[in-house]
Amino acid sequence: MTDLPRLILSRDQLYHGLTAKELARRAKAGTLHRVRQGVYVDGVAWAELKPWEQYRVRVNAAAETAEARLIFGRHSAASVWGIPTIGVHHPVQAVTLTNDGGRSRAGIARHYADPDGLKVYRREGLLVTDRVRTVLDLAAFTPFIESVAPVDHVLKTDRKRRLPPVTKEALLAGAEGNYTAAAIRRIQAAVDFADPLSGSPGESYSRALMRTMGFETPVLQQEFRDAAGLVGYSDFYWKDANVAGEFDGIDKYLKPEYLKGRTAAQAVVDEKRREDRIRATGCGVVRWVWSELMSPGVLEWKLTTAGVPRRRPRCSS
């Protein structure tokens, strides 16, 4: 993650030499950005952050201004653990140990959690629900298409943060006794569908959309070879239709771990050559990007046009 900008707190005006009026004036001019009441960051730095990084700053700001200790949960805990989530307009979320139905105060959504089933960790200076509980809450209380990415993520080692994988058995065991029957069914559906072979949040979200659209579940990371040897691996593959699917995330053209010493232009050329070699084997290729995932009907149209098969109805089996 990009280094997050320093928070400028109006209560610390004696230290940074700016009065509350001056902070407000600079925020109005765009020099500063007001994150929440009494908390600002550099305006240019804020504009350069990705949406999920801006959300992480909002979590830090909430912790700085809270009147009482906060235990962050759901999307907020996920942002601290580095667990990817879908969507960009989530509220800051915390758990409350008082069963009063949960209340939203000062821009923080609060959700009840039974203390007996709660494990809390201190990470990056913040109190958060543990990884299992965080992912289970997301699976229980967000739509299926949004819940798959975080579950996929924790099923594999997080090398960047040196965190071990979580097994499906551990996830299901963690759900016992902590959720209603309906919530457990939602958790079960997400965990059963999850796959550690998913290469990115965009691939996870794509696969979840495919499931809700009624397409056959694809093989992940299918190997392709030709006379010259290994071509590479496709994100998705439908054997019966001989069609490969590729989610074209921007990361592969920007992040060092994907570039492997190449320039972005070289990565684009290499990706085109790889696709040409896959097509030369007789396999069809269909590609899509984030904006197409977010446009209703576009992915479905692309997959249908490419000949990706639908699942057979149960009565036809």
KOLZA-689624 format. One record per residue (C-alpha): residue in one letter; residue number from 1; x, y, z. Coordinates in pm, whole numbers, padded with zeros to 5 digits. Layout:
BEGIN
a | NUM | X | Y | Z
...
END
This chain:
BEGIN
m | 1 | 00000 | 00000 | 00000
t | 2 | 00107 | 00357 | -00064
d | 3 | 00233 | 00539 | 00245
l | 4 | -00072 | 00715 | 00386
p | 5 | -00059 | 01091 | 00439
r | 6 | -00012 | 01230 | 00789
l | 7 | -00330 | 01331 | 00969
i | 8 | -00353 | 01695 | 01069
l | 9 | -00573 | 01730 | 01378
s | 10 | -00735 | 02059 | 01465
r | 11 | -00686 | 01982 | 01834
d | 12 | -00309 | 01993 | 01773
q | 13 | -00313 | 02348 | 01638
l | 14 | -00051 | 02458 | 01891
y | 15 | 00195 | 02212 | 01734
h | 16 | 00133 | 02272 | 01363
g | 17 | 00062 | 02645 | 01397
l | 18 | -00272 | 02647 | 01217
t | 19 | -00595 | 02765 | 01378
a | 20 | -00927 | 02591 | 01315
k | 21 | -01025 | 02878 | 01083
e | 22 | -00702 | 02848 | 00887
l | 23 | -00751 | 02471 | 00849
a | 24 | -01105 | 02527 | 00721
r | 25 | -00984 | 02796 | 00481
r | 26 | -00713 | 02573 | 00338
a | 27 | -00962 | 02285 | 00300
k | 28 | -01197 | 02516 | 00107
a | 29 | -00907 | 02616 | -00119
g | 30 | -00811 | 02252 | -00178
t | 31 | -00470 | 02273 | -00013
l | 32 | -00602 | 02042 | 00258
h | 33 | -00872 | 01778 | 00245
r | 34 | -01114 | 01744 | 00537
v | 35 | -01146 | 01374 | 00618
r | 36 | -01392 | 01423 | 00901
q | 37 | -01461 | 01688 | 01161
g | 38 | -01130 | 01799 | 01311
v | 39 | -00913 | 01585 | 01080
y | 40 | -00737 | 01696 | 00761
v | 41 | -00473 | 01565 | 00522
d | 42 | -00268 | 01723 | 00246
g | 43 | -00499 | 01785 | -00051
v | 44 | -00258 | 01670 | -00322
a | 45 | -00168 | 01353 | -00131
w | 46 | -00537 | 01271 | -00081
a | 47 | -00613 | 01308 | -00452
e | 48 | -00333 | 01065 | -00539
l | 49 | -00468 | 00788 | -00313
k | 50 | -00667 | 00494 | -00450
p | 51 | -01027 | 00472 | -00318
w | 52 | -00938 | 00190 | -00076
e | 53 | -00644 | 00394 | 00054
q | 54 | -00873 | 00692 | 00112
y | 55 | -01103 | 00460 | 00306
r | 56 | -00808 | 00345 | 00518
v | 57 | -00732 | 00711 | 00600
r | 58 | -01095 | 00754 | 00707
v | 59 | -01054 | 00459 | 00946
n | 60 | -00743 | 00618 | 01097
a | 61 | -00924 | 00950 | 01131
a | 62 | -01215 | 00784 | 01311
a | 63 | -00976 | 00622 | 01557
e | 64 | -00810 | 00959 | 01627
t | 65 | -01137 | 01137 | 01705
a | 66 | -01336 | 00865 | 01883
e | 67 | -01442 | 00949 | 02237
a | 68 | -01408 | 00586 | 02346
r | 69 | -01204 | 00286 | 02237
l | 70 | -01309 | 00149 | 01898
i | 71 | -01288 | -00209 | 01775
f | 72 | -01306 | -00194 | 01398
g | 73 | -01493 | -00465 | 01208
r | 74 | -01620 | -00567 | 00864
h | 75 | -01484 | -00346 | 00582
s | 76 | -01283 | -00132 | 00826
a | 77 | -01107 | -00431 | 00982
a | 78 | -01051 | -00571 | 00633
s | 79 | -00876 | -00249 | 00528
v | 80 | -00638 | -00282 | 00823
w | 81 | -00566 | -00650 | 00752
g | 82 | -00518 | -00580 | 00380
i | 83 | -00815 | -00799 | 00286
p | 84 | -00969 | -00674 | -00042
t | 85 | -01335 | -00577 | -00050
i | 86 | -01565 | -00474 | -00332
g | 87 | -01712 | -00124 | -00349
v | 88 | -01587 | 00219 | -00244
h | 89 | -01867 | 00383 | -00045
h | 90 | -01863 | 00183 | 00278
p | 91 | -01902 | 00356 | 00614
v | 92 | -01639 | 00324 | 00882
q | 93 | -01751 | 00021 | 01082
a | 94 | -01695 | -00086 | 01442
v | 95 | -01832 | -00355 | 01670
t | 96 | -02011 | -00284 | 01993
l | 97 | -02024 | -00525 | 02285
t | 98 | -02356 | -00384 | 02403
n | 99 | -02658 | -00555 | 02252
d | 100 | -02865 | -00245 | 02187
g | 101 | -02920 | -00313 | 01818
g | 102 | -02612 | -00122 | 01708
r | 103 | -02616 | 00249 | 01640
s | 104 | -02439 | 00482 | 01403
r | 105 | -02274 | 00776 | 01572
a | 106 | -02031 | 01038 | 01444
g | 107 | -02016 | 00874 | 01103
i | 108 | -01931 | 00529 | 01241
a | 109 | -02165 | 00232 | 01186
r | 110 | -02168 | 00002 | 01488
h | 111 | -02268 | -00365 | 01490
y | 112 | -02322 | -00587 | 01793
a | 113 | -02080 | -00872 | 01856
d | 114 | -02108 | -01118 | 02143
p | 115 | -01789 | -01079 | 02351
d | 116 | -01775 | -01456 | 02411
g | 117 | -01715 | -01526 | 02042
l | 118 | -01492 | -01230 | 01967
k | 119 | -01114 | -01223 | 01918
v | 120 | -00957 | -00879 | 01896
y | 121 | -00610 | -00796 | 01764
r | 122 | -00405 | -00479 | 01774
r | 123 | -00271 | -00411 | 01427
e | 124 | -00104 | -00094 | 01304
g | 125 | -00208 | 00069 | 01630
l | 126 | -00579 | -00012 | 01585
l | 127 | -00804 | -00270 | 01750
v | 128 | -00966 | -00495 | 01490
t | 129 | -01160 | -00819 | 01472
d | 130 | -00941 | -01116 | 01381
r | 131 | -00911 | -01223 | 01017
v | 132 | -01156 | -01511 | 01048
r | 133 | -01425 | -01300 | 01211
t | 134 | -01366 | -01015 | 00966
v | 135 | -01416 | -01239 | 00662
l | 136 | -01711 | -01420 | 00818
d | 137 | -01886 | -01090 | 00890
l | 138 | -01836 | -00983 | 00529
a | 139 | -01973 | -01315 | 00404
a | 140 | -02269 | -01295 | 00642
f | 141 | -02369 | -00933 | 00587
t | 142 | -02272 | -00839 | 00229
p | 143 | -02412 | -00970 | -00102
f | 144 | -02265 | -01295 | -00235
i | 145 | -02093 | -01120 | -00527
e | 146 | -01904 | -00898 | -00280
s | 147 | -01822 | -01170 | -00028
v | 148 | -01617 | -01400 | -00253
a | 149 | -01310 | -01174 | -00292
p | 150 | -01226 | -01151 | 00080
v | 151 | -01279 | -01525 | 00131
d | 152 | -01063 | -01611 | -00171
h | 153 | -00792 | -01382 | -00033
v | 154 | -00755 | -01541 | 00310
l | 155 | -00744 | -01895 | 00168
k | 156 | -00390 | -01825 | 00044
t | 157 | -00074 | -01695 | 00207
d | 158 | -00050 | -01317 | 00224
r | 159 | 00322 | -01291 | 00150
k | 160 | 00328 | -00912 | 00163
r | 161 | 00204 | -00910 | 00523
r | 162 | 00349 | -01250 | 00618
l | 163 | 00011 | -01392 | 00712
p | 164 | -00066 | -01764 | 00677
p | 165 | -00366 | -01899 | 00485
v | 166 | -00694 | -01974 | 00660
t | 167 | -00862 | -02306 | 00578
k | 168 | -01225 | -02342 | 00481
e | 169 | -01267 | -02568 | 00783
a | 170 | -01142 | -02292 | 01014
l | 171 | -01381 | -02043 | 00859
l | 172 | -01683 | -02271 | 00900
a | 173 | -01579 | -02361 | 01255
g | 174 | -01557 | -01991 | 01338
a | 175 | -01914 | -01938 | 01221
e | 176 | -02063 | -02190 | 01462
g | 177 | -02257 | -02026 | 01742
n | 178 | -02186 | -01671 | 01628
y | 179 | -02448 | -01617 | 01357
t | 180 | -02810 | -01683 | 01278
a | 181 | -02906 | -01979 | 01060
a | 182 | -02967 | -01747 | 00763
a | 183 | -02625 | -01582 | 00804
i | 184 | -02455 | -01921 | 00826
r | 185 | -02618 | -02024 | 00497
r | 186 | -02472 | -01714 | 00334
i | 187 | -02133 | -01789 | 00486
q | 188 | -02151 | -02151 | 00369
a | 189 | -02231 | -02043 | 00013
a | 190 | -01935 | -01803 | -00002
v | 191 | -01690 | -02046 | 00159
d | 192 | -01797 | -02338 | -00062
f | 193 | -01754 | -02126 | -00373
a | 194 | -01424 | -01967 | -00270
d | 195 | -01102 | -02075 | -00443
p | 196 | -00743 | -01988 | -00345
l | 197 | -00641 | -02007 | -00713
s | 198 | -00811 | -01674 | -00777
g | 199 | -00537 | -01433 | -00879
s | 200 | -00691 | -01098 | -00779
p | 201 | -01001 | -00932 | -00632
g | 202 | -01114 | -00854 | -00986
e | 203 | -01095 | -01222 | -01079
s | 204 | -01289 | -01316 | -00765
y | 205 | -01559 | -01061 | -00836
s | 206 | -01578 | -01174 | -01198
r | 207 | -01625 | -01536 | -01093
a | 208 | -01897 | -01445 | -00845
l | 209 | -02081 | -01248 | -01115
m | 210 | -02052 | -01546 | -01350
r | 211 | -02212 | -01765 | -01085
t | 212 | -02510 | -01532 | -01037
m | 213 | -02548 | -01499 | -01416
g | 214 | -02579 | -01876 | -01452
f | 215 | -02256 | -01952 | -01639
e | 216 | -02064 | -02274 | -01583
t | 217 | -01791 | -02247 | -01321
p | 218 | -01459 | -02207 | -01504
v | 219 | -01127 | -02375 | -01441
l | 220 | -00885 | -02128 | -01285
q | 221 | -00523 | -02076 | -01392
q | 222 | -00542 | -02310 | -01692
e | 223 | -00200 | -02388 | -01840
f | 224 | -00146 | -02333 | -02213
r | 225 | 00142 | -02472 | -02422
d | 226 | 00236 | -02463 | -02787
a | 227 | 00527 | -02593 | -02996
a | 228 | 00757 | -02333 | -02839
g | 229 | 00670 | -02443 | -02484
l | 230 | 00476 | -02280 | -02202
v | 231 | 00255 | -01993 | -02317
g | 232 | 00117 | -01902 | -01976
y | 233 | -00195 | -01940 | -01763
s | 234 | -00540 | -01800 | -01827
d | 235 | -00749 | -01653 | -01547
f | 236 | -01050 | -01863 | -01652
y | 237 | -01110 | -02153 | -01892
w | 238 | -01420 | -02333 | -02011
k | 239 | -01310 | -02670 | -02153
d | 240 | -01633 | -02763 | -02336
a | 241 | -01638 | -02432 | -02522
n | 242 | -01255 | -02407 | -02548
v | 243 | -01272 | -02046 | -02436
a | 244 | -01027 | -01864 | -02207
g | 245 | -01132 | -01563 | -02002
e | 246 | -00899 | -01283 | -01893
f | 247 | -00967 | -01012 | -01637
d | 248 | -00746 | -00723 | -01744
g | 249 | -00667 | -00547 | -01417
i | 250 | -00445 | -00240 | -01426
d | 251 | -00211 | -00390 | -01163
k | 252 | -00036 | -00614 | -01414
y | 253 | 00083 | -00305 | -01601
l | 254 | 00186 | -00101 | -01296
k | 255 | 00296 | -00312 | -00998
p | 256 | 00662 | -00423 | -00978
e | 257 | 00567 | -00780 | -00880
y | 258 | 00383 | -00815 | -01210
l | 259 | 00620 | -00611 | -01426
k | 260 | 00929 | -00807 | -01316
g | 261 | 01167 | -00541 | -01444
r | 262 | 00970 | -00458 | -01759
t | 263 | 00821 | -00124 | -01850
a | 264 | 00443 | -00089 | -01867
a | 265 | 00466 | -00073 | -02248
q | 266 | 00666 | -00397 | -02259
a | 267 | 00408 | -00564 | -02034
v | 268 | 00129 | -00465 | -02274
v | 269 | 00320 | -00606 | -02571
d | 270 | 00398 | -00930 | -02384
e | 271 | 00033 | -00968 | -02288
k | 272 | -00073 | -00926 | -02653
r | 273 | 00178 | -01188 | -02767
r | 274 | 00060 | -01429 | -02499
e | 275 | -00301 | -01387 | -02612
d | 276 | -00203 | -01438 | -02976
r | 277 | -00027 | -01762 | -02888
i | 278 | -00330 | -01885 | -02693
r | 279 | -00557 | -01805 | -02988
a | 280 | -00317 | -01988 | -03220
t | 281 | -00386 | -02310 | -03027
g | 282 | -00749 | -02284 | -03143
c | 283 | -00878 | -02146 | -02813
g | 284 | -01105 | -01842 | -02805
v | 285 | -01018 | -01556 | -02571
v | 286 | -01253 | -01304 | -02410
r | 287 | -01124 | -01011 | -02200
w | 288 | -01281 | -00752 | -01972
v | 289 | -01180 | -00472 | -01736
w | 290 | -01308 | -00324 | -01407
s | 291 | -01533 | -00068 | -01574
e | 292 | -01709 | -00348 | -01764
l | 293 | -01765 | -00542 | -01443
m | 294 | -01936 | -00236 | -01300
s | 295 | -02158 | -00182 | -01605
p | 296 | -02472 | -00399 | -01581
g | 297 | -02498 | -00657 | -01857
v | 298 | -02157 | -00601 | -02020
l | 299 | -01979 | -00908 | -01878
e | 300 | -02282 | -01127 | -01948
w | 301 | -02295 | -01006 | -02308
k | 302 | -01922 | -01066 | -02357
l | 303 | -01930 | -01418 | -02216
t | 304 | -02242 | -01511 | -02411
t | 305 | -02096 | -01376 | -02736
a | 306 | -01776 | -01575 | -02676
g | 307 | -01977 | -01896 | -02636
v | 308 | -01925 | -01951 | -02263
p | 309 | -02179 | -02219 | -02161
r | 310 | -02456 | -02181 | -01905
r | 311 | -02509 | -02427 | -01624
r | 312 | -02764 | -02694 | -01695
p | 313 | -03089 | -02677 | -01496
r | 314 | -03114 | -02945 | -01228
c | 315 | -03419 | -03098 | -01395
s | 316 | -03216 | -03161 | -01713
s | 317 | -02947 | -03363 | -01536
END
